[in-house]
Amino acid sequence: MNTPIAPRIALVTGAGSGVGRAAARALLEDGWSVVLAGRRAEPLLALAAEAAERGHTALAVPTDVTDADSVQALFATVERRFGRLDVLFNNAGVNAPAVPIDELPLDKWFGLLNTNVSGMFLCARAAFGLMRRQSPQGGRIINNGSISAHTPRPFTAPYTMSKHAVTGLTKALALDGRAWNIVASQIDIGNALTEMSERMTRGVLQANGTTAPEPMMDAQHVADAVRHVAALPLATNILNMTIMASAMPYAGRG
């Protein structure tokens, strides 16, 4: 008699567009039940309806990751509906205007900080707690980093700072989670073509002061990286992965 395979539960933040949407679709195709979180209900509901048409299980939960109560409600919904969480793709993030640091409006700084750092922390914290409580214990937290976690672009101090913070969070979680079989990974992305990054095809400020269009890659390749890391057994980890458009100005002198 075959033992039924328990469903695998994943949560994707920022699932309404870009890399998050592509990753959610990839996980659904691989048979995961996926919780779709994001600020805007409409694209989440559309993606959930698309999944249902294909026979997949997706649950749309509008969420503001910068709000602790909203994050708590999200994870309470996950626990109530599915009883556990196997993978969190901690993906939600924003950028700030590329201006000299003294010209950046402070509301833009705090908005970025609240999403890219506090939001990342709140979701990781809630996932960590659920993964400790559930039986069997354990799970994987995949944080969305950036090549900015390694080196900045011109006038990107806020975003660069936030992604360095993500690296610190990933490494700390990877250490602290060992006792409960909780694994943390980080995928650093460079030039994935999304709604947010499409402007880069028309020109990006370079380190030499010029503006030039940059090579981009399909966001599906990032989604494939997420699905690969998500599928690994918890005894194995890819702590850091960099996936980027091959010809973008990052390695060497660009």
Backbone hydrogen bonds, N-H to C=O, Kabsch-Sander energy under -0.5 kcal/mol:
donor,donor_aa,acceptor,acceptor_aa,energy
10,A,8,R,-0.5
10,A,33,S,-2.9
11,L,87,V,-2.4
12,V,35,V,-2.6
13,T,89,F,-2.1
14,G,37,A,-0.5
15,A,12,V,-0.5
15,A,37,A,-2.7
17,S,14,G,-0.8
20,G,17,S,-0.7
21,R,17,S,-1.5
22,A,18,G,-2.2
23,A,19,V,-2.8
24,A,20,G,-2.5
25,R,21,R,-2.3
26,A,22,A,-2.0
27,L,23,A,-2.5
28,L,24,A,-2.4
29,E,25,R,-2.3
30,D,26,A,-1.3
31,G,28,L,-1.7
32,W,27,L,-2.4
33,S,8,R,-3.0
34,V,32,W,-0.6
34,V,57,T,-2.3
35,V,10,A,-2.9
36,L,34,V,-0.5
36,L,59,L,-3.3
37,A,12,V,-2.6
37,A,35,V,-0.6
38,G,61,V,-0.7
41,A,39,R,-0.6
44,L,40,R,-0.9
45,L,41,A,-2.8
46,A,42,E,-2.2
47,L,43,P,-2.0
48,A,44,L,-2.5
49,A,45,L,-2.3
50,E,46,A,-2.2
51,A,47,L,-2.3
52,A,48,A,-2.3
53,E,49,A,-2.0
54,R,50,E,-1.0
54,R,51,A,-0.7
55,G,52,A,-1.6
56,H,51,A,-2.9
58,A,56,H,-0.6
59,L,34,V,-2.2
61,V,36,L,-3.2
63,T,38,G,-3.0
65,V,63,T,-0.7
67,D,64,D,-2.0
68,A,66,T,-0.6
71,V,67,D,-2.3
72,Q,68,A,-2.4
73,A,69,D,-2.3
74,L,70,S,-2.1
75,F,71,V,-2.3
76,A,72,Q,-2.1
77,T,73,A,-2.0
78,V,74,L,-2.0
79,E,75,F,-2.4
80,R,76,A,-2.5
81,R,77,T,-2.6
82,F,78,V,-2.8
83,G,78,V,-0.9
83,G,79,E,-1.1
86,D,9,I,-2.3
87,V,9,I,-1.8
88,L,140,R,-2.5
89,F,11,L,-3.3
89,F,87,V,-0.5
90,N,88,L,-0.9
90,N,142,I,-2.7
91,N,89,F,-1.6
99,V,97,P,-1.6
103,E,100,P,-2.5
104,L,100,P,-0.6
104,L,101,I,-0.9
108,K,105,P,-1.1
109,W,105,P,-1.4
110,F,106,L,-2.6
111,G,107,D,-2.0
112,L,108,K,-2.1
113,L,109,W,-2.8
114,N,110,F,-2.5
115,T,111,G,-1.5
116,N,112,L,-3.0
117,V,113,L,-1.7
118,S,113,L,-2.2
119,G,114,N,-1.6
120,M,115,T,-0.7
121,F,117,V,-2.6
122,L,118,S,-3.1
123,C,119,G,-2.1
124,A,120,M,-2.2
125,R,121,F,-3.0
126,A,122,L,-2.2
127,A,123,C,-2.5
128,F,124,A,-2.7
129,G,125,R,-2.1
130,L,126,A,-2.2
131,M,127,A,-2.8
132,R,128,F,-1.7
133,R,129,G,-1.8
134,Q,130,L,-2.3
138,G,131,M,-2.1
139,G,181,N,-1.5
140,R,86,D,-2.7
141,I,183,V,-2.8
142,I,88,L,-3.5
142,I,140,R,-0.5
143,N,141,I,-0.6
143,N,185,S,-3.0
144,N,90,N,-2.3
145,G,143,N,-0.8
145,G,187,I,-2.5
147,I,189,I,-1.6
149,A,146,S,-2.1
150,H,147,I,-1.9
151,T,147,I,-2.1
156,T,153,R,-0.9
160,T,156,T,-3.0
161,M,157,A,-2.7
162,S,158,P,-2.2
163,K,159,Y,-2.1
164,H,160,T,-1.9
165,A,161,M,-1.9
166,V,162,S,-1.6
167,T,163,K,-1.7
168,G,164,H,-1.8
169,L,165,A,-2.3
170,T,166,V,-2.8
171,K,167,T,-2.3
172,A,168,G,-2.2
173,L,169,L,-2.7
174,A,170,T,-2.4
175,L,171,K,-1.5
176,D,172,A,-3.2
177,G,173,L,-2.3
178,R,175,L,-1.2
180,W,177,G,-1.6
181,N,178,R,-1.3
182,I,177,G,-2.6
183,V,139,G,-2.9
183,V,181,N,-0.5
185,S,141,I,-2.8
186,Q,239,L,-1.4
187,I,143,N,-2.3
188,D,186,Q,-0.6
188,D,241,M,-3.8
189,I,187,I,-0.6
190,G,243,I,-2.1
193,L,217,M,-3.3
194,T,192,A,-0.7
198,E,194,T,-1.3
200,M,197,S,-2.3
201,T,198,E,-1.8
202,R,199,R,-1.7
203,G,199,R,-0.5
203,G,200,M,-0.5
204,V,212,A,-2.4
206,Q,210,T,-3.5
209,G,206,Q,-1.8
212,A,204,V,-2.2
214,E,200,M,-1.4
217,M,191,N,-2.5
219,A,193,L,-0.7
221,H,218,D,-1.7
222,V,218,D,-0.5
222,V,219,A,-0.5
223,A,219,A,-2.0
224,D,220,Q,-2.3
225,A,221,H,-1.5
226,V,222,V,-2.4
227,R,223,A,-2.5
228,H,224,D,-1.7
229,V,225,A,-2.4
230,A,226,V,-2.8
231,A,227,R,-1.4
232,L,228,H,-0.6
232,L,229,V,-1.1
236,T,233,P,-2.3
239,L,237,N,-0.7
241,M,186,Q,-2.2
243,I,188,D,-2.7
243,I,241,M,-0.5
245,A,190,G,-1.6
248,M,245,A,-1.8
250,Y,248,M,-1.7
251,A,248,M,-0.5
254,G,251,A,-2.0
